[in-house]
Amino acid sequence: MTFEGHHSGHRTERVAEEIRNEVSLMVAGELKDPRLALPVIVTEVRLSPNLRTVRVFVRLEGDEEERASALAGLRAASGYVRRELIDRLRLRRAPEVIFTVDQSEEYGRHIDDLLRNLNQPEKP
């Protein structure tokens, strides 16, 4: 691997971390969408190698309807978020912002439930 390739990979990670910080700030207080009243936690940001898209993984609190509504609110704000990222991080070209629900916690809970059920003795 060339040094340049390694260097750009490191830059991508740094930019992803900066994006995570900025989006967290926006979600915490700047986005005035009533659908975003419930807690929204930015868990991870994945930047595509060509910097064209950024996937923002979020964990949403609340019931299914509230979470669906919050996700719609985030998606509606993606243009604003993209423009803000250009200004704040001085990006030449802002990536397309794609909000995705982080399923890892739910998946982990599902696995825990399965394991718990496996260990239950069969009731006669």
N, C-alpha and C positions, 0 to 999 in steps of 0.2 A: 504494500500500500504506500502510495506517495505521501509525503509530508503534507502536501496541499489538500489531499483528500481527507486526511485525518483532521487537518485544521478546520476545514469547512464543516465537518461533522461536529466538532466542538462548538463552532459558531452556531450551528443549528440548535444545539442543546441550550446554549446561552440565550439565544433569541426566544426559544420555546419557554424557558423559565421566566424571561422578562414579560412575555405575552401572558403567562399564567398569572403573574403578579398584577399586571394592568387589568386583565379581565376580572380578576377577583375584586379589585377596587371598584370597577364599574358596576359589577353585580351587587356589591355590598351597599352601594348608595346612590350611584349616579343614574342608573336606569330607573326611570320613574313609572314603569309599567306596573299597574296594580296586580298583574298576574305573578309578579316576582316578589310578592310580600313574604312568601315562605322562605326558609333558609335554603340557599343555593351554595354549594361548596364546589369550587373548581378543583378537581382531584389531579388532573393531568392534562398536559397539552402536547400533542404530537404534530410536529411540523413535517410536511412532506420534504424529501430531499431537494426538490427544485423550488421550495418555498412558495409554491402556488396555493397550497391549502393548509389550514391549521385546524386540527380536530381538537375541540375543547371538551374534555370529559367532565361532566358535572354530576354531583350527587344531590338529589332533590329530596326534601322532607315532604311529609304530607301524604294524603291518600292518592289513589291512582288518578282521579280527576284533577286534583290540584297539581300533581306532577306533570300531567299532560298539558295543562294550561300554562304552567311555568315554562315548560320546554317550548311551547308556541311563542311565549313572550320573549324568550331568549333568541329564538330564530328570527322573530320580527326585528330584534335589535341588532342582528348580525351586521347590517350595513353601517350602523352607527359605530359599532365596536371596531369594524374594519377601518373606518376613517380615523377614529381616535388612535388606533395602533400606528397608522402612518405618521400622525403628528407626534405622538409621544415617543416612539422608538426611532423616528426619522428613517423609516423604511422607504426605499425607492418605490417598491411595489408591494402593496399589502396583500397578504394571502387571503383567499376566500375563507371565511370563518364558518366552521360547521360545528354546531353544538350537538353533543351526543351524551345520552345518559350513561353514566358509569354503572355497569351491572355487577361489578366485581363483588360488592358487599352482599347483594341479593343472591348471587351465585354461591358465595361462601355459606350463606345461611341455608340455602337449598341443600348443599352438600352436608352440612351439619345435621339437617333434618333427616336426610337419607341415612346417614350413619347412625343417628339415634334410633331410627326405626329398625335398622338392621340388628341392633343390639337388644331390641325388645324381645323377650321370650314370646313365643306364639301362645295366644290364649286358646285353651281347649274349647 
